[in-house]
Amino acid sequence: MSVQDLPKLELHLHIEGAAPPAFIRGLAAEKHVDLSGVFEPSGAYRFTDFWHFLQVYEAATSVLRTPDDYRRLTRAVLEESAAQGVIYTEMFVSPDFCGGRDVEAWRDYLAAIREAAEAAERQDGIVMRAIVTPIRHFGPEKARETARAAAETADDFLTGFGIGGDEKSGSLHDFAWAFDCAREAGLGLTAHAGEWGGPDSVREALALGVSRLGHGVRAVEDPALVDRLAEDGITLEVCPGSNVALGVYPDWRSHPIDRLRAAGVKVTVSTDDPPFFHTTMRREYDRLADSFDWDEGVFDDIARDALAAAFCDAPTKKRLAERLERP
């Protein structure tokens, strides 16, 4: 079996960022919204750097206005993921974009997302769980509202809480209340850190009590911090293609995922915002195998580490473990 064909688990996927460009263009046409500046002539998303990417991301998501829009989006994204051999995915969703942090409106959006996820599981076999993310550059007060919405709707489908957005905006310490709220609700905790922020941003995230880090790769710049991640069993949601596309690292062979893994850090593989970065899970596996000579055994280990770190219940993990077994 080719490594590209192996069953995959993805822990770091933004629902809006995974929207196929054709889906967004079609939705914009339905709503008579001009998004011409968002796309290249080829039809791909157009942006120049990370901060421009955030602006384009928010412009593209502006056409997602109703629960039904998110139901359709969820179905489109999961269909793409299943085609890549993904059997389990955790998607970042945000009440900031779904109902403006109003809890009752958020319930309607979440119900629509869940309906689409259940349909995808029946049809394509892909299992989804949702992680609520406040947007860091929207500020800590709005994050409190988002955390309350997450706490009030936590269940077997909405199982995690994290934070996304501009890593250089404020300090993660300012979001401690939101993370405490989510922890008390029983949600698994993760946080974007160590992508644009250096090792100190990773330490800030760890102070919030997370079990996982979104990206986290720049921890490699501090050997003592790498040792801490390994000793504490912190799992990294690594997105190599995203990091290369945005210029965090110049090329795949320069990416530290292999060095982190060799140091005993638990690493997983995700696509982040795949159509923005011209990647897929199959492509990530192919490039990693080519860059670091990873074989099926390495990818099996990564899948098992992803399953152990996943924010889903034990019966779900048992079913997924059975699907990872190969003759």
PyMOL commands that set and color helices and strands:
alter all, ss='L'
color gray80, all
select helices_A, chain A and resi 3-5+21-31+36-38+50-61+67-83+103-124+136-138+140-153+172-184+199-207+217-221+223-232+240-245+252-254+257-262+281-292+296-309+314-324
alter helices_A, ss='H'
color red, helices_A
select strands_A, chain A and resi 8-14+86-93+127-132+158-161+188-193+212-215+235-238+266-269
alter strands_A, ss='S'
color yellow, strands_A
deselect
rebuild
show_as cartoon
